[in-house]
Amino acid sequence: MRWALLAVLASTASAAGPAGAPTGPTEADFENVHFSRIICWTWVACVGSLVIYQIIVHSVRYVRTITCLNNDTQRFFARSRPTHALLKRDFIDAPLLHMRHHREFKLSAALNVGTLPSRIQTLYLAGYLAMNVAFCVVSIDWSGVEKSVASELRNRTGVLAVMNMLPLFLLAGRNNPLIKWCGISFDTFNLLHRWIGRVVVLEALAHTLAWMVSKVHQVGWSGVAAAMTHSQLIMTGTIGTVAFLGLLFQSPSVLRHAFYETFLHIHIALAGLAVGAVWIHLKTLPQQRILMGVIALWAMERSLRLARIIIRNVGRGGTKVDVEVLPGDALRVTVRMARPWKFHPGQHAYLYLPTLGWWTSHPFSLAWSEEEQEGLTSEKGLVVHNQDILEVKKSSMSMIIRRRTGFTDKLYQKADLSSSGKFTTSALVEGPYGHQSLSSYGTVILFAAGVGITHQVPHLRHLVAGFDNGTVAARRVTLIWMIQSREHLEWTSSWMNSILCMPRRREVLKILIFVTRPRSPTEIESPSGNVKMFAGRPNVRALVEGELEHGVGAAVVSVCGTGSLADDVRRAVRGSQGRWNVDLCEESFSW
Ligand SMILES: Cc1cc2nc3c(=O)[nH]c(=O)nc-3n(C[C@H](O)[C@H](O)[C@H](O)COP(=O)(O)OP(=O)(O)OC[C@H]3O[C@@H](n4cnc5c(N)ncnc54)[C@H](O)[C@@H]3O)c2cc1C
């Protein structure tokens, strides 16, 4: 990065002045480079601190897991440390104001205006915004003549806009390495991407306006029009700024959520246009090297996606999916990949079904995996049955997909129209993305609403199995699942039965099911003491406090479901953080 910035000076130093003599870098050029470098170092400092924090957190969790394996009380880890509790309650887990964070502001059922960032996200964004505003205006000689002020402002905002494009593109990618290094979700990086995008657009606009105001005063609007049509530098700069503005106006939450695929295609096209135009605009300028870095980041991200797709799906008969209609507007999709990965809780993958969705991909949580022993098939595809039969292990992974209005609706309709509500087709699966381990917690409370259960089932299975074979700290695992109607139980019934048949599950697992819209009171029946069913909504706070009261060791509360459930859970957890050592994990199925 440094070489690119220093190159600004080097090239300016060799630039010839009007009389042919080298002008050398001006003080303003030094300032521009200086501020770009501060932005760069701010990122390095933030990432560095988060990496150190992650190393500490993971070390603590590792030590806790090891020390709790044979410890049924885990009292040492149950106590909350006042400073850490305060940090979590008022900073890391806090909503911006009172309790709203994930609950969307909606104009109607279909019009989602967005959510409020959390407190820590807002502080970071406000700081970043303030830093950029300050860097755009400080050390400019505002008392100078208009032409020189405009020129300084133009150069400053241009340099900063290009610099900000680096994090802008890095954070947009699924394969952004910072997700793992910093322990920050793609969801949060997506939020940062959107805000940095706004900063870039405003800086590009200020850059253009600074040029335009000065030009109008010198040669009038006709001069501006002539420059825009005859000068490649100005024409490409204008196209770039217009493309950036297009990106700004096409990406508000309401449009993004209502027409996601259309939004995404236009977004990529406009981003490509902006980068192309800025590339030519910077033809004679050293900042083009920074843009080269931007393009390299984008190309690497796309190549990684392609590599994942090829590795997992090409050869060995390709990847096949069985799609099956379930009651309650849902589908079970079972994926048999050419080369499956090792299944872990918290993973999700992108599903491509070219026959239905062309090249588009949709993220879904991996809810279950199965190891199948298959007979080796002959060339004709028939299972070979002889004494030399070789058995190969093939693992399949399953997702539960709730029908929405786009791709998922098409998929549902196709399965519904197929005989017996099932069909098999070729697919591509890109992943795995994400991974979450709750093994180090003595008490695990899992909240799910509707299809959010797909995120929690793998944790249940892993923790109950780990409890039996002594590889996790978990001693008390509670699932609280809210469903609208009893038929939604079908989505995971076979998997839940497998979990309920696992050895020693009665000692560790409790399941509470809340049916929010039961058709009749007879629907509500509790199958056993450890699996209870209730009508209505749970009192989240009472449940969390009750579980923690009887909890063992450090606790975690994980939530995957509606925004309002996530906000209720967040409030309950924060209310308990002064007394218990409890962490919060959220998965929102959205960005
Ligand atoms: C990490 C993650 C895991 C998920 N796991 C599951 C799961 O296990 N089961 C399940 O039913 N749903 C899951 N979802 C949600 C699922 O991806 C969307 O419901 C699905 O993509 C909607 O497709 P659609 O074309 O029918 O959507 P539409 O009806 O067009 O839109 C519905 C909503 O889905 C969003 N959406 C649409 N396409 C995408 C996309 N390609 N990427 C991200 N969001 C999109 C839209 O912004 C909108 O808010 C998950 C989402 C994420 C981010």
The ligand as a Gaussian input file, in Angstrom:
#p B3LYP/6-31G(d) Opt

LIG

0 1
 C      -26.414000     -16.743000       6.083000
 C      -27.842000     -16.986000       5.637000
 C      -28.435000     -18.215000       5.880000
 C      -29.749000     -18.446000       5.473000
 N      -30.322000     -19.663000       5.735000
 C      -31.594000     -19.891000       5.357000
 C      -32.216000     -21.156000       5.621000
 O      -31.614000     -22.073000       6.195000
 N      -33.500000     -21.335000       5.202000
 C      -34.206000     -20.337000       4.563000
 O      -35.360000     -20.552000       4.211000
 N      -33.636000     -19.133000       4.323000
 C      -32.356000     -18.889000       4.692000
 N      -31.785000     -17.672000       4.415000
 C      -32.574000     -16.661000       3.704000
 C      -32.574000     -17.004000       2.215000
 O      -31.282000     -16.833000       1.662000
 C      -33.542000     -16.103000       1.467000
 O      -34.818000     -16.268000       2.027000
 C      -33.603000     -16.486000       0.017000
 O      -32.385000     -16.161000      -0.628000
 C      -34.751000     -15.763000      -0.621000
 O      -34.738000     -15.993000      -2.015000
 P      -35.933000     -15.433000      -2.919000
 O      -35.394000     -15.161000      -4.290000
 O      -37.113000     -16.334000      -2.859000
 O      -36.187000     -14.080000      -2.146000
 P      -37.184000     -12.867000      -2.332000
 O      -38.584000     -13.258000      -2.021000
 O      -36.912000     -12.194000      -3.619000
 O      -36.637000     -11.954000      -1.140000
 C      -36.855000     -12.331000       0.208000
 C      -35.715000     -11.818000       1.078000
 O      -34.533000     -12.587000       0.819000
 C      -33.450000     -11.715000       0.511000
 N      -32.672000     -12.347000      -0.553000
 C      -33.109000     -12.673000      -1.773000
 N      -32.120000     -13.226000      -2.490000
 C      -31.038000     -13.233000      -1.692000
 C      -29.691000     -13.648000      -1.869000
 N      -29.265000     -14.170000      -3.016000
 N      -28.829000     -13.475000      -0.843000
 C      -29.247000     -12.951000       0.327000
 N      -30.495000     -12.544000       0.555000
 C      -31.383000     -12.676000      -0.448000
 C      -34.081000     -10.420000       0.026000
 O      -33.244000      -9.321000       0.302000
 C      -35.349000     -10.357000       0.831000
 O      -35.116000      -9.747000       2.075000
 C      -30.482000     -17.423000       4.810000
 C      -29.877000     -16.193000       4.559000
 C      -28.578000     -15.963000       4.969000
 C      -27.958000     -14.636000       4.687000

